[in-house]
Amino acid sequence: MAKKNYMSISILVTVVVIVGIIFWVFNNNSSNVRNRLDETTAKAVVLSCMDFRFVNDTVYFLNKQYKDDYNKLSLAGASLGYNQDTFKEWGITIDKHIELAKDLHDINEVIVVDHMDCGAYRILYDNPQMSKQEEYELHKKNLNKFRTIINQKFPELKVTTLLANVDGSIVPI
């Protein structure tokens, strides 16, 4: 009988300790939980390519610096998609998003992230056999053109141009 009482008390103590630990964890971690209803600003709007292969690397890179404090847009070719003339409404749509992000979230930066091995570059430049060097030079050209246009339209915003490589690294251009 004493053995049964000892086991019952041991189980009860274990349960109380576990419940106490769970209660402590939830109460002490509440300061780490963001109240998104209190957030009204974002640091930047980010335009990146729609290519699924680069989503995780881009978000990981951005969250190191911006801590999920940005608006995210995707567009085929990113800077090329904005600059090209075949689908003029793409650039207009991005401009409207930038205006809205300024008004709603008080952004102060526009970030564009292109990536190597981009299908939009091969399609819109009609060059399926484009070399890596050709593509790199076209990214530089389009990222610089994007920066120039955005600086003209939104001179109060900083413009950051980045290029993601197939190894997951992201570098400024």
Sequence and secondary structure as in RCSB ss.txt:
>XXXX:A:sequence
MAKKNYMSISILVTVVVIVGIIFWVFNNNSSNVRNRLDETTAKAVVLSCMDFRFVNDTVYFLNKQYKDDYNKLSL
AGASLGYNQDTFKEWGITIDKHIELAKDLHDINEVIVVDHMDCGAYRILYDNPQMSKQEEYELHKKNLNKFRTII
NQKFPELKVTTLLANVDGSIVPI
>XXXX:A:secstr
 HHHHHHHHHHHHHHHHHHHHHHHHHHHSGGGS  GGG    SEEEEE   GGGHHHHHHHHHHHHTT EEEEE 
TTTHHHHH STTHHHHHHHHHHHHHHHHHH   EEEEEEESS HHHHHHTT TT  HHHHHHHHHHHHHHHHHHH
HHH TTSEEEEEEE TTS EEE 
